[in-house]
């Protein structure tokens, strides 16, 4: 299986269960692994034969800044579905991390996997 990955993709968005979390945008970090629906790009050297990670970043940034979530789990699920439905990935791993939210805890978040590994 070939995949592309994006690490430490940071976005500011309103997310949280508690009222104080929903007052101002928080910085979250996304770490993504996206299985490719086919592996021709290694042979053709053409972006059309892979998933364009620039378009992935643009699409996620656009989508998440327009939505509000209570839970990181819901945001992760939404991203996973977007990657599979719009980009044709058969399998994804999505981690959503809140940074410095809880005193004494550097990161808090969730990792989900969806789809079938090719």
C-alpha positions, 0 to 999 in steps of 0.5 A: 500500500502506498500512502501520503502523509501530512504531519503537524498541519495546524489550524485555528478553529472553534472546537470544544464541549465547554463554553470557555472553549467555544469563545475563541478559536483554538489551534489544533494539529492534524496528522494524516495518513492517506492511502492512495487508490492506485500507485501509478504516480511512482511510475508516471511521475504525474500528480494526476496519478496520486492524491494532491496533498496541496488540494487536501490541505486547501479543502480541509482548511476551507471545510473545518474553518466553516464548521464547529465541533464539540468533540475532536472525535467528530472532527476526525470522522468528518475529515476521514469521510472527506478524504475517502469520499472526495479524494478516493482514498480507500483507507485513512488514519486521522489524528486530531490534537488539541495543543496545550489545552489542559494544564500539565498536558502537552497534547490531547486528542484522538486517532481514528482509522477508517476504510480498508487497507489495500 
